[in-house]
């Protein structure tokens, strides 16, 4: 991902602090917005489905990344 300079310092900080993966960056940006949406609209069946979809999507994408990663991270040590 290219290191672009955005007008918003907050957006630049979030993108630079997150992983170098656009899908994780999207989840990082959508999480607080989803929480704000639930606070503004209130808890109902629509917001519950949105939050459940967000969590399921995050977990599925994480499992997908783990299963497709062939190399081990540096912090994994094998005896």
Beta strands, then each sheet from edge to edge (+ up, - down):
end
